[in-house]
Amino acid sequence: MVTTVTLISAWWAAWLAHMAGAVTPTSAGYADSVVLPVVTQAVYLIAAVLVILVIQRITAAQTRAVATYTPAEAPAV
């Protein structure tokens, strides 16, 4: 199973790769390229799937924490 840290790192890497790919065509003169925008959008889709998995992990951890929570008793007056 993939650790949460690895999952978050993969999401950051995919998101940053998307951002770099989105800026490259305008700054490097590749405005007529078709491949780079397609690859950039594919990486963006991967980043979207990874962030969904991160959110599911966070939700599962919160659900487990709530299930094991025992409230403190109020002091007697």
MDTraj code that builds the backbone (N, CA, C; nanometers):
import mdtraj as md
import numpy as np

residues = "MET VAL THR THR VAL THR LEU ILE SER ALA TRP TRP ALA ALA TRP LEU ALA HIS MET ALA GLY ALA VAL THR PRO THR SER ALA GLY TYR ALA ASP SER VAL VAL LEU PRO VAL VAL THR GLN ALA VAL TYR LEU ILE ALA ALA VAL LEU VAL ILE LEU VAL ILE GLN ARG ILE THR ALA ALA GLN THR ARG ALA VAL ALA THR TYR THR PRO ALA GLU ALA PRO ALA VAL".split()
xyz = np.array([
    [0.0843, -0.1186, 0.0000],
    [0.0000, 0.0000, 0.0000],
    [0.0887, 0.1247, 0.0000],
    [0.0466, 0.2235, -0.0728],
    [0.1212, 0.3487, -0.0838],
    [0.0980, 0.4308, 0.0424],
    [0.2058, 0.4847, 0.0973],
    [0.1915, 0.5676, 0.2169],
    [0.1286, 0.7012, 0.1807],
    [0.0741, 0.7667, 0.2798],
    [0.0110, 0.8963, 0.2573],
    [0.1136, 0.9995, 0.2132],
    [0.2327, 0.9944, 0.2701],
    [0.3381, 1.0893, 0.2321],
    [0.3752, 1.0716, 0.0854],
    [0.3872, 0.9477, 0.0401],
    [0.4180, 0.9210, -0.1005],
    [0.3057, 0.9709, -0.1907],
    [0.1830, 0.9500, -0.1495],
    [0.0678, 0.9949, -0.2272],
    [0.0659, 1.1471, -0.2402],
    [0.0902, 1.2160, -0.1304],
    [0.0932, 1.3628, -0.1338],
    [0.2101, 1.4119, -0.2181],
    [0.3254, 1.3475, -0.2072],
    [0.4412, 1.3855, -0.2881],
    [0.4144, 1.3652, -0.4368],
    [0.3491, 1.2557, -0.4714],
    [0.3150, 1.2296, -0.6119],
    [0.2168, 1.3337, -0.6632],
    [0.1217, 1.3728, -0.5783],
    [0.0266, 1.4765, -0.6193],
    [0.0983, 1.6081, -0.6453],
    [0.1866, 1.6482, -0.5532],
    [0.2623, 1.7717, -0.5728],
    [0.3456, 1.7659, -0.7005],
    [0.4104, 1.6545, -0.7247],
    [0.4935, 1.6405, -0.8448],
    [0.4088, 1.6526, -0.9712],
    [0.2939, 1.5881, -0.9733],
    [0.2062, 1.5948, -1.0906],
    [0.1527, 1.7364, -1.1098],
    [0.1154, 1.8007, -1.0023],
    [0.0608, 1.9360, -1.0129],
    [0.1677, 2.0334, -1.0616],
    [0.2886, 2.0225, -1.0060],
    [0.3974, 2.1100, -1.0494],
    [0.4367, 2.0829, -1.1940],
    [0.4357, 1.9567, -1.2357],
    [0.4650, 1.9232, -1.3750],
    [0.3601, 1.9842, -1.4667],
    [0.2348, 1.9802, -1.4254],
    [0.1285, 2.0432, -1.5043],
    [0.1527, 2.1932, -1.5166],
    [0.1856, 2.2569, -1.4051],
    [0.2088, 2.4017, -1.4076],
    [0.3277, 2.4372, -1.4963],
    [0.4339, 2.3593, -1.4882],
    [0.5515, 2.3843, -1.5727],
    [0.5159, 2.3644, -1.7199],
    [0.4382, 2.2615, -1.7482],
    [0.3968, 2.2371, -1.8858],
    [0.3024, 2.3430, -1.9390],
    [0.2238, 2.4020, -1.8511],
    [0.1299, 2.5059, -1.8933],
    [0.2015, 2.6362, -1.9258],
    [0.3129, 2.6621, -1.8591],
    [0.3876, 2.7861, -1.8807],
    [0.4844, 2.7734, -1.9977],
    [0.5364, 2.6548, -2.0217],
    [0.6396, 2.6333, -2.1234],
    [0.5997, 2.6778, -2.2643],
    [0.4808, 2.6466, -2.3150],
    [0.4487, 2.6850, -2.4532],
    [0.4554, 2.8360, -2.4766],
    [0.4131, 2.9144, -2.3807],
    [0.4126, 3.0590, -2.4014],
    [0.5505, 3.1195, -2.3835],
    [0.6326, 3.0615, -2.2962],
    [0.7626, 3.1213, -2.2691],
    [0.8728, 3.0672, -2.3593],
    [0.8556, 2.9488, -2.4163],
    [0.9618, 2.8886, -2.4958],
    [0.9308, 2.8902, -2.6456],
    [0.8226, 2.9492, -2.6864],
    [0.7916, 2.9588, -2.8278],
    [0.7305, 2.8328, -2.8873],
    [0.6721, 2.7452, -2.8049],
    [0.6085, 2.6235, -2.8544],
    [0.4576, 2.6427, -2.8697],
    [0.4158, 2.7597, -2.9094],
    [0.2726, 2.7905, -2.9153],
    [0.1985, 2.7034, -3.0162],
    [0.2677, 2.6536, -3.1208],
    [0.2020, 2.5728, -3.2231],
    [0.2038, 2.4239, -3.1916],
    [0.2658, 2.3834, -3.0824],
    [0.2755, 2.2421, -3.0469],
    [0.1407, 2.1894, -2.9992],
    [0.1049, 2.0708, -3.0443],
    [-0.0192, 2.0073, -3.0010],
    [0.0084, 1.9061, -2.8901],
    [0.1243, 1.8444, -2.8941],
    [0.1571, 1.7374, -2.8003],
    [0.1704, 1.7902, -2.6579],
    [0.2392, 1.9012, -2.6408],
    [0.2638, 1.9524, -2.5057],
    [0.1350, 1.9858, -2.4307],
    [0.0380, 2.0535, -2.4901],
    [-0.0867, 2.0778, -2.4155],
    [-0.1631, 1.9496, -2.3814],
    [-0.1575, 1.8510, -2.4693],
    [-0.2258, 1.7239, -2.4416],
    [-0.1598, 1.6535, -2.3237],
    [-0.0272, 1.6491, -2.3248],
    [0.0464, 1.5863, -2.2138],
    [0.0224, 1.6639, -2.0845],
    [0.0226, 1.7959, -2.0949],
    [-0.0013, 1.8794, -1.9765],
    [-0.1386, 1.8514, -1.9166],
    [-0.2400, 1.8383, -1.9998],
    [-0.3736, 1.8088, -1.9493],
    [-0.3836, 1.6671, -1.8924],
    [-0.3098, 1.5729, -1.9515],
    [-0.3077, 1.4365, -1.8982],
    [-0.2451, 1.4347, -1.7586],
    [-0.1371, 1.5107, -1.7420],
    [-0.0725, 1.5187, -1.6100],
    [-0.1660, 1.5871, -1.5108],
    [-0.2413, 1.6846, -1.5578],
    [-0.3382, 1.7523, -1.4716],
    [-0.4477, 1.6553, -1.4263],
    [-0.4907, 1.5687, -1.5156],
    [-0.5890, 1.4665, -1.4812],
    [-0.5337, 1.3703, -1.3767],
    [-0.4073, 1.3327, -1.3925],
    [-0.3421, 1.2458, -1.2932],
    [-0.3377, 1.3163, -1.1577],
    [-0.3025, 1.4453, -1.1580],
    [-0.2996, 1.5218, -1.0331],
    [-0.4380, 1.5272, -0.9693],
    [-0.5421, 1.5381, -1.0508],
    [-0.6787, 1.5424, -0.9974],
    [-0.7153, 1.4104, -0.9310],
    [-0.6787, 1.2993, -0.9930],
    [-0.7066, 1.1677, -0.9339],
    [-0.6292, 1.1523, -0.8031],
    [-0.5036, 1.1964, -0.8028],
    [-0.4225, 1.1844, -0.6805],
    [-0.4788, 1.2686, -0.5669],
    [-0.5273, 1.3883, -0.5962],
    [-0.5830, 1.4708, -0.4889],
    [-0.7126, 1.4108, -0.4360],
    [-0.7883, 1.3448, -0.5208],
    [-0.9077, 1.2740, -0.4726],
    [-0.8672, 1.1632, -0.3757],
    [-0.7609, 1.0902, -0.4085],
    [-0.7120, 0.9851, -0.3183],
    [-0.6612, 1.0426, -0.1865],
    [-0.5951, 1.1582, -0.1924],
    [-0.5487, 1.2241, -0.0694],
    [-0.6679, 1.2620, 0.0175],
    [-0.7712, 1.3195, -0.0425],
    [-0.8901, 1.3595, 0.0336],
    [-0.9592, 1.2376, 0.0945],
    [-0.9641, 1.1268, 0.0205],
    [-1.0235, 1.0042, 0.0752],
    [-0.9434, 0.9538, 0.1946],
    [-0.8105, 0.9625, 0.1876],
    [-0.7276, 0.9208, 0.3018],
    [-0.7539, 1.0081, 0.4232],
    [-0.7626, 1.1386, 0.4021],
    [-0.7880, 1.2308, 0.5133],
    [-0.9248, 1.2022, 0.5743],
    [-1.0246, 1.1821, 0.4906],
    [-1.1593, 1.1520, 0.5391],
    [-1.1618, 1.0224, 0.6189],
    [-1.0919, 0.9200, 0.5702],
    [-1.0869, 0.7922, 0.6422],
    [-1.0187, 0.8084, 0.7776],
    [-0.9110, 0.8856, 0.7829],
    [-0.8411, 0.9078, 0.9101],
    [-0.9307, 0.9834, 1.0086],
    [-1.0038, 1.0817, 0.9599],
    [-1.0946, 1.1558, 1.0472],
    [-1.2090, 1.0672, 1.0956],
    [-1.2599, 0.9828, 1.0097],
    [-1.3678, 0.8916, 1.0484],
    [-1.3208, 0.7953, 1.1561],
    [-1.1998, 0.7421, 1.1407],
    [-1.1440, 0.6530, 1.2440],
    [-1.1258, 0.7269, 1.3757],
    [-1.0792, 0.8510, 1.3689],
    [-1.0582, 0.9287, 1.4910],
    [-1.1896, 0.9567, 1.5627],
    [-1.2929, 0.9884, 1.4882],
    [-1.4239, 1.0153, 1.5484],
    [-1.4819, 0.8881, 1.6090],
    [-1.4607, 0.7749, 1.5439],
    [-1.5154, 0.6481, 1.5935],
    [-1.4511, 0.6064, 1.7261],
    [-1.3265, 0.6452, 1.7483],
    [-1.2573, 0.6046, 1.8708],
    [-1.2582, 0.7145, 1.9772],
    [-1.3238, 0.8249, 1.9504],
    [-1.3256, 0.9373, 2.0437],
    [-1.4133, 0.9066, 2.1637],
    [-1.3608, 0.9360, 2.2807],
    [-1.4365, 0.9232, 2.4048],
    [-1.4378, 1.0600, 2.4715],
    [-1.5542, 1.1217, 2.4833],
    [-1.5587, 1.2542, 2.5420],
    [-1.5232, 1.2498, 2.6917],
    [-1.4604, 1.3567, 2.7352],
    [-1.4261, 1.3681, 2.8772],
    [-1.5532, 1.3947, 2.9579],
    [-1.5571, 1.3411, 3.0760],
    [-1.6731, 1.3635, 3.1617],
    [-1.6666, 1.5018, 3.2224],
    [-1.7825, 1.5639, 3.2363],
    [-1.7887, 1.6960, 3.2965],
    [-1.7648, 1.6831, 3.4466],
    [-1.6928, 1.7762, 3.5025],
    [-1.6680, 1.7697, 3.6477],
    [-1.7990, 1.7890, 3.7269],
    [-1.8073, 1.7224, 3.8362],
    [-1.9266, 1.7342, 3.9212],
    [-1.9287, 1.8706, 3.9889],
    [-2.0458, 1.9251, 3.9975],
    [-2.0595, 2.0578, 4.0590],
    [-2.1041, 2.0455, 4.2003],
])
top = md.Topology()
chain = top.add_chain()
for i, resn in enumerate(residues, 1):
    res = top.add_residue(resn, chain, resSeq=i)
    for name in ("N", "CA", "C"):
        top.add_atom(name, md.element.get_by_symbol(name[0]), res)
traj = md.Trajectory(xyz[None], top)
